[in-house]
Structure formats: structure tokens, C-alpha cells
């Protein structure tokens, strides 16, 4: 995992925002490490069981742990290795927004970079539980979809 973030909290002068920024940064880094290690249970533990994940133009998960595990399993099966390059973490309208590149190393030896913007709802439950509620990953997944389907199988209608 590569992280290009400033060492200081840019919201340090506003305690409520500083706390949300720190928690968001922590969860994004933790989640990225778990994705890179392809740890399905650990990655699923980052989310509340009722959370919904919208990953690009794929169907959203259901608000169940099993649904999130199915999405993660599919994503992990599409690549030999996945790397995260976190480029930024910010706050906007009570949400945590992170820009990063997901580097996908496919089983045929090719590599594709998927630029992604992650938006996490920064609600009080996030701070209380340390777990992510709803999350949207926005990016142009169509560039790697053919290889993803080749290695992970068809995209299910419901995770």
C-alpha cells in the first residue's frame, strides 16, 4: 500500500472534524491493507452488517454481511494481486472522501490501474462503532470489466 497523505490532520483546529478525518483515514488504510491481503473476513469486519457498498457500476451489495463477503470474494478472484495507492482523504458535507488508484495485477500478467473516489458516510455510528456504514466507490470499471469477468466469473445480479 502506498499512502501520499500529509502527516498532520488538516482539520486539527475543529475537534469534531479532526476526529472524523482521523477515523476515516484509519479505516481507509486498514481496509486497503485487508484488500491487498485478500482477507475477506477482515475486510467485511470494517463494515456494519447493515452497510451497503456500491462498487462502480456493479450491483450494490445487500445490507448483510454475506452480501459484502460475496462482493469481496468476486473482487479478490478477479486479480492475482491488488494494490492500493491512497492519494488523498478529505471531508465534504459530513462525508469522508478518498481518492486512490486500485492497481489490479491480473492472472495473465497484465496490470490495469483503476482510479477510484471513495465516499463514506461520516455519521455518528461510524465514530461510535469504528465501522463503515454506506460506501460508494466511483470509477470507470468498464476498462477492466472484461478481465474481471474472465477471472472472477459473471457479475451476479445480487451479491
N, CA and C of each residue as an Amber inpcrd file, in Angstrom:
protein
   477
   0.8550000  -1.1730000   0.0000000   0.0000000   0.0000000   0.0000000
   0.8980000   1.2330000   0.0000000   0.5500000   2.1560000  -0.8330000
   1.2660000   3.4260000  -0.8930000   0.3140000   4.5130000  -0.4220000
   0.7990000   5.3630000   0.4740000  -0.0320000   6.4250000   1.0340000
   0.6600000   7.7640000   0.8290000   0.0010000   8.6590000   0.1060000
   0.5220000  10.0070000  -0.1080000  -0.3860000  11.0020000   0.6000000
  -0.3160000  11.0190000   1.9200000  -1.1500000  11.9120000   2.7180000
  -0.2650000  12.7830000   3.5980000  -0.7090000  13.9940000   3.8890000
   0.0770000  14.8360000   4.8010000   0.0970000  14.2130000   6.1950000
   1.2090000  14.3640000   6.9120000   1.2890000  13.7530000   8.2420000
   0.3610000  14.4020000   9.2620000   0.0420000  15.6710000   9.0530000
  -0.8100000  16.3820000  10.0100000  -2.2630000  16.3560000   9.5830000
  -3.1440000  16.3800000  10.5630000  -4.5730000  16.4260000  10.3120000
  -4.9490000  17.8380000   9.8710000  -5.4580000  18.0160000   8.6370000
  -5.7990000  19.3620000   8.1660000  -6.9930000  19.9810000   8.8940000
  -7.6880000  19.1940000   9.7040000  -8.8590000  19.6760000  10.4410000
  -8.5710000  19.7900000  11.9350000  -7.3030000  19.8320000  12.3090000
  -6.9010000  19.8140000  13.7180000  -7.5470000  20.9230000  14.5430000
  -7.8840000  22.0480000  13.9380000  -8.4640000  23.1750000  14.6770000
  -9.9530000  23.0220000  14.9470000 -10.5790000  22.0060000  14.3630000
 -12.0100000  21.7650000  14.5750000 -12.1580000  20.3370000  15.1050000
 -12.2800000  20.1660000  16.4190000 -12.2270000  18.8270000  17.0310000
 -13.1720000  17.7910000  16.4260000 -14.4280000  18.1690000  16.1240000
 -15.3680000  17.1890000  15.5760000 -14.9010000  16.6960000  14.2070000
 -14.4200000  17.6250000  13.3700000 -13.9430000  17.2470000  12.0440000
 -12.6210000  16.4830000  12.1290000 -11.7780000  16.8650000  13.0580000
 -10.4950000  16.1830000  13.2270000 -10.7170000  14.7180000  13.5900000
 -11.6740000  14.4750000  14.4610000 -11.9760000  13.1020000  14.8710000
 -12.5140000  12.2810000  13.6930000 -13.4020000  12.8750000  12.8980000
 -13.9620000  12.1910000  11.7330000 -12.8680000  11.9170000  10.6960000
 -12.0150000  12.8970000  10.4470000 -10.9080000  12.7240000   9.4920000
  -9.9850000  11.5870000   9.9420000  -9.6040000  11.5960000  11.2130000
  -8.6990000  10.5540000  11.7220000  -9.3190000   9.1670000  11.5910000
 -10.5980000   9.0500000  11.9290000 -11.2760000   7.7460000  11.8340000
 -11.3880000   7.3190000  10.3760000 -11.7230000   8.2420000   9.4970000
 -11.8230000   7.9150000   8.0750000 -10.4850000   7.4700000   7.5090000
  -9.4420000   8.2000000   7.8160000  -8.0900000   7.8550000   7.3430000
  -7.6850000   6.4660000   7.8620000  -7.9750000   6.2220000   9.1310000
  -7.6480000   4.9170000   9.7350000  -8.3890000   3.7810000   9.0240000
  -9.6850000   3.9560000   8.7870000 -10.4750000   2.9030000   8.1440000
 -10.0660000   2.6830000   6.6910000  -9.7420000   3.7530000   5.9830000
  -9.3200000   3.6110000   4.5870000  -7.9890000   2.8680000   4.5050000
  -7.0580000   3.1900000   5.3860000  -5.7730000   2.4980000   5.3800000
  -5.9380000   1.0340000   5.8010000  -6.7190000   0.7970000   6.8370000
  -6.9550000  -0.5720000   7.3060000  -7.6380000  -1.3950000   6.2200000
  -8.6910000  -0.8380000   5.6260000  -9.4110000  -1.5440000   4.5660000
  -8.5220000  -1.8410000   3.3710000  -7.6670000  -0.8960000   3.0100000
  -6.7570000  -1.1020000   1.8780000  -5.7940000  -2.2520000   2.1480000
  -5.2580000  -2.3130000   3.3550000  -4.3540000  -3.4150000   3.7090000
  -5.0720000  -4.7640000   3.6680000  -6.3150000  -4.7870000   4.1280000
  -7.0830000  -6.0310000   4.1220000  -7.4360000  -6.4640000   2.7020000
  -7.7130000  -5.5010000   1.8240000  -7.9770000  -5.8250000   0.4230000
  -6.7020000  -6.3680000  -0.2190000  -5.5810000  -5.7160000   0.0360000
  -4.3200000  -6.1810000  -0.5450000  -3.9730000  -7.5950000  -0.0910000
  -4.3290000  -7.9410000   1.1420000  -4.0480000  -9.2880000   1.6490000
  -5.1700000 -10.2720000   1.3150000  -6.2090000  -9.7780000   0.6360000
  -7.3720000 -10.5920000   0.2440000  -8.0360000 -11.2780000   1.4430000
  -8.1390000 -10.5350000   2.5210000  -8.7290000 -11.0340000   3.7640000
 -10.2220000 -10.7010000   3.7640000 -11.0380000 -11.6470000   3.3130000
 -12.4820000 -11.4170000   3.1840000 -13.1220000 -11.0990000   4.5320000
 -12.8590000 -11.9180000   5.5410000 -13.4900000 -11.7120000   6.8510000
 -13.0330000 -10.3910000   7.4670000 -11.7450000 -10.0950000   7.3820000
 -11.2350000  -8.8500000   7.9440000 -11.7980000  -7.6330000   7.2380000
 -11.8620000  -7.6890000   5.9020000 -12.4130000  -6.5650000   5.1440000
 -13.9030000  -6.3900000   5.4710000 -14.6350000  -7.4790000   5.5660000
 -16.0650000  -7.3980000   5.9050000 -16.2660000  -6.8300000   7.3100000
 -15.3170000  -7.0930000   8.2060000 -15.4000000  -6.5610000   9.5670000
 -15.3000000  -5.0410000   9.6180000 -14.8100000  -4.4060000   8.5680000
 -14.7050000  -2.9460000   8.5340000 -16.0690000  -2.2810000   8.3750000
 -17.0750000  -3.0650000   7.9970000 -18.4090000  -2.5250000   7.7170000
 -19.4130000  -2.9710000   8.7610000 -20.3840000  -2.1120000   9.0290000
 -21.5290000  -2.5550000   9.8260000 -22.2810000  -3.5820000   8.9880000
 -22.9390000  -4.5010000   9.6310000 -23.6530000  -5.5440000   8.8910000
 -24.7360000  -4.9700000   7.9840000 -25.3250000  -3.8330000   8.3670000
 -26.3960000  -3.2360000   7.5550000 -25.8680000  -2.2810000   6.4880000
 -24.5640000  -2.1860000   6.3300000 -23.9700000  -1.2820000   5.3440000
 -24.2240000  -1.7820000   3.9250000 -24.2480000  -0.8350000   2.9960000
 -24.3720000  -1.1480000   1.5780000 -23.1400000  -0.5850000   0.8760000
 -22.5350000  -1.3980000  -0.0050000 -21.3990000  -0.9610000  -0.7970000
 -21.8310000  -0.8640000  -2.2500000 -21.5640000   0.2880000  -2.8460000
 -21.7950000   0.4690000  -4.2810000 -20.4220000   0.5670000  -4.9250000
 -20.0180000  -0.4730000  -5.6510000 -18.7020000  -0.5170000  -6.2830000
 -18.8540000  -0.2290000  -7.7690000 -18.5310000   1.0010000  -8.1230000
 -18.6210000   1.4750000  -9.5080000 -20.0040000   1.1560000 -10.0750000
 -20.0410000   0.5930000 -11.2880000 -21.3340000   0.3360000 -11.9200000
 -21.8350000  -1.0870000 -11.6810000 -21.2460000  -1.7810000 -10.6980000
 -21.7220000  -3.1210000 -10.3430000 -22.9580000  -2.9970000  -9.4570000
 -23.7350000  -4.0690000  -9.3350000 -24.8930000  -4.0060000  -8.4370000
 -24.4460000  -3.7190000  -6.9970000 -25.2340000  -2.9590000  -6.2430000
 -24.8730000  -2.7060000  -4.8480000 -25.0450000  -3.9700000  -4.0190000
 -24.3060000  -4.0190000  -2.9160000 -24.4990000  -5.1470000  -2.0040000
 -25.8400000  -4.9800000  -1.2940000 -26.2860000  -6.0500000  -0.7290000
 -27.4550000  -6.0250000   0.1380000 -26.9670000  -5.6150000   1.5360000
 -27.8490000  -5.1840000   2.4140000 -27.4140000  -4.7800000   3.7560000
 -27.1790000  -5.9910000   4.6780000 -26.3410000  -6.9180000   4.2050000
 -25.9810000  -8.0940000   5.0030000 -24.4810000  -8.3340000   4.9010000
 -23.9270000  -8.9660000   5.8870000 -22.5030000  -9.3020000   5.8620000
 -22.2070000 -10.2810000   4.7220000 -23.0580000 -11.2640000   4.5350000
 -22.8390000 -12.2690000   3.4870000 -22.7650000 -11.6200000   2.1040000
 -23.5940000 -10.6240000   1.8530000 -23.5870000  -9.9450000   0.5680000
 -22.2570000  -9.2210000   0.3470000 -21.7680000  -8.5410000   1.3830000
 -20.4730000  -7.8510000   1.2700000 -19.3510000  -8.8600000   1.0610000
 -19.4090000  -9.9970000   1.7340000 -18.3970000 -11.0370000   1.5450000
 -18.4280000 -11.5890000   0.1170000 -19.6130000 -11.7070000  -0.4620000
 -19.7240000 -12.1840000  -1.8530000 -19.0740000 -11.1980000  -2.8230000
 -19.3180000  -9.9010000  -2.6250000 -18.6760000  -8.8880000  -3.4690000
 -17.1600000  -8.9460000  -3.3080000 -16.6890000  -8.9950000  -2.0860000
 -15.2410000  -9.0380000  -1.8370000 -14.6110000 -10.2830000  -2.4620000
 -15.2680000 -11.4190000  -2.3270000 -14.7510000 -12.6760000  -2.9100000
 -14.6180000 -12.5290000  -4.4290000 -15.6200000 -11.9440000  -5.0680000
 -15.5920000 -11.7570000  -6.5160000 -14.4360000 -10.8290000  -6.9130000
 -14.2990000  -9.7070000  -6.2010000 -13.2200000  -8.7610000  -6.4950000
 -11.8570000  -9.4210000  -6.2850000 -11.7160000 -10.1680000  -5.2080000
 -10.4270000 -10.8120000  -4.9330000 -10.1060000 -11.8780000  -5.9740000
 -11.1270000 -12.5510000  -6.5040000 -10.9060000 -13.5820000  -7.5280000
 -10.5290000 -13.0000000  -8.8810000 -10.8600000 -11.7320000  -9.1310000
 -10.5930000 -11.1660000 -10.4500000  -9.1110000 -10.8630000 -10.6610000
  -8.3430000 -10.7240000  -9.5930000  -6.9370000 -10.3270000  -9.7120000
  -6.0370000 -11.2810000  -8.9470000  -4.8390000 -11.4350000  -9.4660000
  -3.8070000 -12.1750000  -8.7360000  -3.4060000 -11.3700000  -7.4970000
  -3.1930000 -10.0730000  -7.7040000  -2.8430000  -9.1520000  -6.6130000
  -3.5500000  -7.8210000  -6.8330000  -3.8570000  -7.1500000  -5.7300000
  -4.4630000  -5.8250000  -5.7680000  -3.6190000  -4.9180000  -4.8800000
  -3.2820000  -3.7360000  -5.3900000  -2.5520000  -2.7520000  -4.6020000
  -3.3860000  -1.4880000  -4.4980000  -3.2490000  -0.8010000  -3.3820000
  -3.9310000   0.4750000  -3.1900000  -2.8990000   1.5840000  -3.0940000
  -3.1470000   2.6540000  -3.8090000  -2.3290000   3.8570000  -3.7290000
  -3.2590000   4.9840000  -3.2940000  -3.2470000   5.2780000  -1.9990000
  -4.1280000   6.3020000  -1.4440000  -3.5190000   7.6740000  -1.7250000
  -4.2780000   8.5000000  -2.4390000  -3.7630000   9.7980000  -2.8630000
  -4.3050000  10.9570000  -2.0360000  -5.3970000  10.7450000  -1.3470000
  -5.9480000  11.8370000  -0.5600000  -7.1360000  11.4130000   0.2650000
  -7.3260000  12.0900000   1.3840000  -8.5030000  11.9150000   2.2370000
  -8.9770000  13.3140000   2.6110000 -10.2550000  13.5730000   2.4120000
 -10.8410000  14.8650000   2.7290000 -12.2220000  14.6600000   3.3350000
 -12.7850000  15.7340000   3.8350000 -14.1560000  15.7230000   4.3340000
 -14.9780000  16.6640000   3.4780000 -16.2070000  16.2500000   3.1820000
 -17.1280000  17.0890000   2.4170000 -18.5540000  16.7750000   2.8350000
 -19.2550000  17.7660000   3.3040000 -20.6680000  17.6040000   3.6910000
 -20.8810000  16.4230000   4.6290000 -20.0230000  16.2700000   5.6280000
 -20.1760000  15.2070000   6.6110000 -19.7970000  13.8330000   6.1050000
 -19.1350000  13.7870000   4.9710000 -18.7000000  12.5090000   4.4140000
 -17.1800000  12.4860000   4.2930000 -16.6240000  11.2930000   4.3240000
 -15.1940000  11.0960000   4.1310000 -15.0090000  10.7450000   2.6630000
 -14.1400000  11.4830000   1.9890000 -13.9050000  11.2780000   0.5690000
 -12.4250000  10.9800000   0.3780000 -12.1410000   9.8760000  -0.2960000
 -10.7490000   9.4840000  -0.5220000 -10.5350000   9.1780000  -1.9940000
  -9.4310000   9.6770000  -2.5150000  -9.0310000   9.3570000  -3.8810000
  -7.9070000   8.3390000  -3.8160000  -8.0040000   7.3130000  -4.6570000
  -6.8960000   6.3700000  -4.7310000  -6.9020000   5.6510000  -6.0610000
  -5.8070000   5.0000000  -6.3460000  -5.7060000   4.1270000  -7.5080000
  -5.7000000   2.6930000  -7.0210000  -6.5580000   1.8900000  -7.5910000
  -6.5400000   0.4530000  -7.3260000  -5.7630000  -0.1710000  -8.4760000
  -4.6340000  -0.7580000  -8.1660000  -3.7860000  -1.3720000  -9.1740000
  -4.0970000  -2.8690000  -9.1880000  -4.6090000  -3.3290000 -10.3170000
  -5.0360000  -4.7290000 -10.4570000  -3.9950000  -5.4890000 -11.2750000
  -3.4260000  -6.5010000 -10.6670000  -2.4820000  -7.3840000 -11.3580000
  -3.2460000  -8.6560000 -11.7080000  -3.5130000  -8.8370000 -13.0020000
  -4.3280000  -9.9610000 -13.4450000  -3.5030000 -11.2340000 -13.6040000
  -4.2040000 -12.3370000 -13.6520000  -3.5640000 -13.6530000 -13.7240000
  -2.8110000 -13.8760000 -15.0240000  -3.0930000 -13.0580000 -16.0520000
  -2.3740000 -13.1880000 -17.3230000  -1.0970000 -12.3510000 -17.3470000
  -0.7670000 -11.7240000 -16.2140000   0.4550000 -10.9350000 -16.1190000
   0.2880000  -9.4630000 -16.4430000  -0.8980000  -9.0540000 -16.8860000
  -1.1230000  -7.6480000 -17.1950000  -1.5450000  -6.8790000 -15.9410000
  -1.3770000  -5.5710000 -16.0100000  -1.7270000  -4.6910000 -14.8920000
  -2.5920000  -3.5570000 -15.4100000  -3.6320000  -3.2460000 -14.6820000
  -4.5120000  -2.1130000 -15.0040000  -4.6590000  -1.2590000 -13.7410000
  -4.7250000   0.0420000 -13.9450000  -4.9300000   0.9720000 -12.8360000
  -6.3440000   1.5280000 -12.9210000  -7.0820000   1.4020000 -11.8290000
  -8.4550000   1.8900000 -11.7530000  -8.5040000   3.0690000 -10.7770000
  -8.5910000   4.3120000 -11.2880000  -8.7510000   5.4580000 -10.3830000
 -10.1340000   5.4020000  -9.7290000 -10.1530000   5.5900000  -8.4150000
 -11.4100000   5.4660000  -7.6600000 -11.5430000   6.6320000  -6.6860000
 -12.7650000   7.0990000  -6.5160000 -13.0940000   8.0440000  -5.4570000
 -14.0590000   7.3110000  -4.5210000 -13.6670000   7.2100000  -3.2690000
 -14.4720000   6.5240000  -2.2550000 -15.1760000   7.5690000  -1.4030000
 -16.4660000   7.3790000  -1.1950000 -17.2230000   8.2610000  -0.3130000
 -17.8590000   7.3990000   0.7760000 -17.5530000   7.7640000   2.0230000
 -18.0680000   7.0410000   3.1900000 -18.9340000   7.9980000   3.9960000
 -20.1020000   7.5220000   4.3610000 -20.9880000   8.3470000   5.1940000
 -20.3360000   8.5320000   6.5650000 -20.0920000   9.7740000   6.9340000
 -19.4290000  10.0620000   8.2070000 -20.4160000  10.3540000   9.3110000
 -21.1800000   9.3560000   9.6910000 -22.2130000   9.5600000  10.7090000
 -21.6930000   9.2370000  12.1050000 -22.5150000   9.4980000  13.1090000
 -22.1030000   9.2510000  14.4940000 -21.8400000   7.7670000  14.7480000
 -22.5420000   6.8880000  14.0410000 -22.3240000   5.4510000  14.2190000
 -20.9130000   5.0500000  13.7890000 -20.3800000   5.7250000  12.7810000
 -19.0040000   5.4480000  12.3470000 -18.0350000   5.7220000  13.4900000
 -18.2300000   6.8440000  14.1610000 -17.3490000   7.1930000  15.2590000
 -17.5710000   6.3020000  16.4780000 -18.8120000   5.8960000  16.7120000
 -19.1180000   5.0560000  17.8720000 -18.6600000   3.6160000  17.6860000
 -18.8910000   3.0550000  16.4920000 -18.5900000   1.6400000  16.2550000
 -17.2340000   1.4160000  15.5980000 -16.7150000   2.4500000  14.9290000
 -15.4760000   2.2800000  14.1760000 -15.6780000   1.4710000  12.9090000
 -16.9380000   1.3500000  12.4900000 -17.2560000   0.5700000  11.2950000
 -17.9720000   1.4450000  10.2730000 -17.7420000   1.1320000   9.0140000
 -18.2970000   1.9000000   7.9060000 -19.7580000   1.5300000   7.6910000
 -20.5760000   2.5650000   7.4700000 -21.9530000   2.3530000   7.0380000
 -21.9270000   2.2820000   5.5130000 -22.7090000   3.0680000   4.8630000
 -22.7580000   3.0290000   3.4010000 -21.4800000   3.5990000   2.7840000
 -21.0660000   2.9900000   1.6690000 -19.8650000   3.4280000   0.9750000
 -20.0810000   3.3150000  -0.5260000 -19.6260000   4.3390000  -1.2470000
 -19.6960000   4.3540000  -2.7030000 -18.2740000   4.4540000  -3.2400000
 -17.9330000   3.5560000  -4.1580000 -16.6580000   3.6040000  -4.8650000
 -16.9830000   3.9770000  -6.2990000 -16.5770000   5.1680000  -6.7130000
 -16.8900000   5.6590000  -8.0490000 -15.6530000   5.5880000  -8.9270000
 -15.8280000   5.0440000 -10.1100000 -14.7430000   4.9450000 -11.0770000
 -15.2490000   4.2630000 -12.3320000 -14.4440000   4.2790000 -13.3720000
 -14.8330000   3.6680000 -14.6430000 -14.3740000   2.2160000 -14.6630000
 -15.2070000   1.3360000 -14.1500000 -14.8860000  -0.0860000 -14.0500000
 -14.9410000  -0.7790000 -15.4100000 -15.5440000  -0.1220000 -16.3950000
 -15.6960000  -0.7510000 -17.7150000 -14.3480000  -1.0850000 -18.3480000
 -13.2920000  -0.3710000 -17.9550000 -11.9720000  -0.6220000 -18.5340000
 -11.4070000  -1.9800000 -18.1380000 -11.8140000  -2.4790000 -16.9760000
 -11.2830000  -3.7850000 -16.5330000 -12.3620000  -4.8600000 -16.4290000
 -13.6030000  -4.5120000 -16.7140000 -14.7040000  -5.4660000 -16.5770000
 -14.4990000  -6.7520000 -17.3830000 -14.0530000  -6.6880000 -18.6430000
 -13.8760000  -7.9490000 -19.3800000 -12.9050000  -8.9180000 -18.6860000
 -11.7960000  -8.3980000 -18.1840000 -10.8520000  -9.2700000 -17.4770000
 -11.4160000  -9.7280000 -16.1360000 -12.1410000  -8.8450000 -15.4650000
 -12.7520000  -9.2180000 -14.1910000 -13.7050000 -10.3890000 -14.3810000
 -14.5290000 -10.3260000 -15.4090000 -15.4870000 -11.4000000 -15.6870000
 -14.7460000 -12.6780000 -16.1100000 -13.6840000 -12.5200000 -16.8870000
 -12.8950000 -13.6740000 -17.3160000 -12.3610000 -14.4550000 -16.1200000
 -11.8510000 -13.7490000 -15.1130000 -11.2020000 -14.4200000 -13.9840000
 -12.1190000 -14.6570000 -12.7830000 -13.1020000 -13.7910000 -12.5780000
 -13.9660000 -13.9300000 -11.4010000 -15.3320000 -14.4940000 -11.7360000
 -15.6840000 -14.5430000 -13.0130000 -16.9860000 -15.0400000 -13.4130000
 -17.9390000 -13.8820000 -13.6510000 -19.1450000 -14.2000000 -14.1310000
 -20.1250000 -13.1510000 -14.4330000 -20.4770000 -12.3460000 -13.1900000
 -20.8410000 -11.1060000 -13.4160000 -21.2970000 -10.2430000 -12.3110000
 -22.7040000 -10.6990000 -11.9340000 -22.8890000 -11.0850000 -10.6830000
 -24.2360000 -11.5300000 -10.2870000 -25.2110000 -10.3520000 -10.2070000
 -26.4840000 -10.6550000 -10.3990000 -27.4960000  -9.5990000 -10.2670000
 -27.6360000  -9.1520000  -8.8230000 -27.4180000 -10.0800000  -7.8980000
 -27.4980000  -9.7900000  -6.4550000 -26.2810000 -10.4400000  -5.7930000
 -25.5990000  -9.6550000  -4.9830000 -24.4410000 -10.1950000  -4.2610000
 -24.9820000 -11.0080000  -3.1120000
